[in-house]
Amino acid sequence: MASSPRTRPSSRSPNPKPTKNKTSSSSSSRPSTSSRSIPLQPSSNLFPSSKSEFSRFIAVVVVASAVAFSCNYVFTYLNSQPKPFCDSNSDFDDSLSDFCEPCPLNGVCHEGKLECAHGYRRLGSLCVEDSNINEAAKKLSKLVEGLLCEEHAQYSCTGTGTGTVWVQGNQLWEKVNESKIMDEYGLSEAVYAHAMKRAMEALRKVLETRLNDHGIEELKCPPLLVLHYTPVSCRIQQWILEHALLLVPACALLLGCVFTLLKFHRRYYLSVKAEQIYNEACDVLEEKAVSARSMTSEHEPWVVASLLRDHLLSPKERKDPMLWKKVEQLVQEDSRLERYPKMVKGECKVVWEWQVEGSLSSAGKRKKTKEIRLASGQHTDLSPQRKNWPWKAKEPVKC
């Protein structure tokens, strides 16, 4: 009879629940412990670990950059195609801004093409002024202004002549054409006409304009601008005419003051100079008298006045008769000197003679003479001829 298998008794505790609780508690405590102890780090496979992998990485980056640059260039080139310009005759609509650009100022647009007006050149999608035409217009306006204002200044200065106030425009442009500005800037006739138009627009803002009886435009330089073209001589002449009532008495008063000062100066000069010559004459006469009394009778105590005058005065001083008259007045007032006529060499001469015996007050007189010389700034020393009178005469005969 077959026996039934026997089961081996289990050695575990019959109550499994505490074991389950222990296992669950231990498993629940593991994640918290691992999360605190293990830090977060990037994967080691993120960067290339060998030279071959690094080379492949660089190649991928270069290819990607080239593709991105090519796509961007193609996209930019396709979008940079210029839009056609909207026609000038049609009114611009905002709804058409995606299909065409508005026609710029100073330009004419037709069938999507732009043509700039005369005097302007194309710069991108704009029409800007031509520098040559602008310079030519400025020079033309300056030339016309100069011609017109110079003629007006000439007319205002003289009152007569070829200068006029109002000038016709066509006559003025005929003179301007002679300057050959068109050849200087290399402009065509159409462009030169536009430059003249521009210059005329600028001149109308500066000059005065009017229409004469025949409907022709005339130009005139304003008074304030005429002053800049008036010559200096003309300005002085106009100023003198405007202030003539004040200038005439002022000039007369000034001349009177000058003549009065000159008169006083001459009077002072004659007084000082005559006194100086008078003192020198006294020295000569005194020495002549002393030497005549101490020597033989060949030396006379008197001196001819005309010879003494020529001896004391320079040739320039002899031309002034007032100087010697002043000296004669001083001699006439001096009681020590005597003036009387004498017959010398058959001619009647006026002689001067020192009447005082000896050299009375001679030292004091010389001191005074020296002070006068120092005061007048003329240090004139007596020459040996003045100290020793050289002239000798025969016995005088009374006239």
C-alpha angles and dihedrals in degrees: 000000000000115000120227117244117258124223120229113239115248118245093207122101115270092232109074098174097084088054092053091050091051093049093048092048092050093047092048092052095053100071094052091050094049093046091056098044103041115066124215111258133174117256116268090230094062096089127041112267099197138043093250092054090048091051091051090049092053091048092052092051092049093049092048092050092049091050092049093049092048092050092049092049093049091048092049093047092050092050095044096068105123118248118235118255120254115246116266094226095057122074112250114248123199089223089064094055091097092056105036141012123240116259110257126235118278089022138104119217124197128166091352095306126116125220119181121222123250112291093028133088131201119260109176107304094341137080113227130183118274109244094215093053091045092052091045091051092050092049092047093051091047091049093049091047091051094049094047097043094045091054090048091049091050091050092047092049101047102019088219139055134069095317117108135183103224118042127187116243096231092052090049094051090050089061091045093053089061089066090070095220090155091063092043094059096032094239127162122235093258093050091043090053089052090050089052089050091051091048091050091052090053092047093053088061092054107030131056116252136193141161118245126216091279093052094252117141116243129194131212132187112236117241094247091055092046090064091064091057098042114110119242093243090054092049090052091049093050092047091052092050092049094050099035094119090058099036097054097059091037092054091045091051091047093050091048091053091048093049091047092051091047090049093051090046092052092046091052092046093050091048095051095040094046091051091050093051090044091056091049090050090051090052091051094047093046093050090045092053094046093048092047092054094046098047138046124301093263090087114072122212094223133073130208108250095220092052091047090050093052089046096053102035127069119231090258093051092050089065089065106075093184092067095059091042088058089051091050090051091053091047091049091052092050112091092199091068127067125201120199138146122261134182106242119179091340095310130101109242134177110238132192123215135187107235102186117099112240121348100311112187089347095138093051091048092051091049090053090048091052092051091051091050092051091048093051093044094235112120100191114171120200111255121226087258091059093046093047107038105217101196120104126187138189123249107304122236121210113249 
